[in-house]
């Protein structure tokens, strides 16, 4: 069966194939992908890399609620503080089992400030462990406290 195609259709097909093939040869098969997309760094992976390189880890707090854990993980991810959570999935099987939240010792003051803001805003009870070798975190600045209270 013969299907007649016009000369313009034939020219359009040839040009389309030529553009496609030239892009494949210039950029490879993934030329349509966006190579400038931001890279997402998982802070748990950074935690393991740092501990393997000799950093000391510290059990910062115990969390009893999955929703608090989810929110705190998001806060620590946005603040670029490496962390690790123990018993994250065991608490779903055994309600009341606390989840241990571990950080690197060098990030203690920053982490304590994030937890203080979270605990004050949500009025939740989180068991926070003090690091004996590090002085307690400085109290929050007044401008940070005022901006949180006005929201």
C-alpha positions, 0 to 999 in steps of 0.5 A, spaced: 500 500 500 502 506 497 501 512 502 503 519 498 506 524 502 507 531 500 514 534 499 513 539 505 512 533 510 518 529 507 522 535 509 519 536 516 521 529 517 528 529 515 529 536 519 526 533 525 531 527 524 537 531 523 536 535 529 535 529 534 541 525 531 545 531 532 543 532 539 544 525 540 551 526 538 553 532 541 550 531 548 549 524 549 542 520 550 540 524 556 540 531 552 533 532 554 534 532 562 536 538 566 543 537 568 543 544 572 537 541 577 539 542 584 543 536 588 539 534 594 544 532 600 541 527 605 544 529 612 544 522 614 549 520 609 553 526 611 552 523 618 555 516 616 561 519 612 563 524 618 563 518 623 567 514 618 572 520 618 573 520 625 567 525 628 564 523 634 557 522 635 552 524 640 545 522 642 542 529 643 535 527 644 529 522 645 523 523 641 516 519 642 512 522 636 513 520 629 510 527 627 515 531 631 520 526 628 518 528 621 518 535 623 525 535 626 528 531 621 526 537 616 528 542 620 535 539 621 535 537 613 534 545 612 539 547 617 544 542 614 546 539 620 547 531 619 543 527 624 541 519 625 535 516 628 535 510 631 529 506 632 525 510 627 521 504 625 521 500 631 516 505 634 511 504 629 511 497 631 511 498 639 508 505 641 511 508 646 518 506 644 522 512 644 527 514 638 534 516 639 536 522 635 544 522 634 548 528 631 555 530 631 558 533 637 561 539 633 553 541 631 551 541 638 550 548 639 546 549 633 542 543 634 540 545 641 538 552 638 533 548 633 530 544 638 529 550 643 525 554 638 521 547 636 520 545 643 517 552 645 513 553 638 510 546 639 509 546 646 512 539 646 516 535 651 522 532 648 528 529 652 534 533 651 541 530 653 546 535 655 553 534 652 558 535 658 564 537 654 561 543 651 558 549 654 550 550 654 548 553 648 547 561 648 540 563 650 536 565 644 537 572 641 531 577 643 530 579 636 529 571 634 525 570 640 520 576 638 520 574 631 517 567 633 512 570 638 509 575 633 508 569 628 
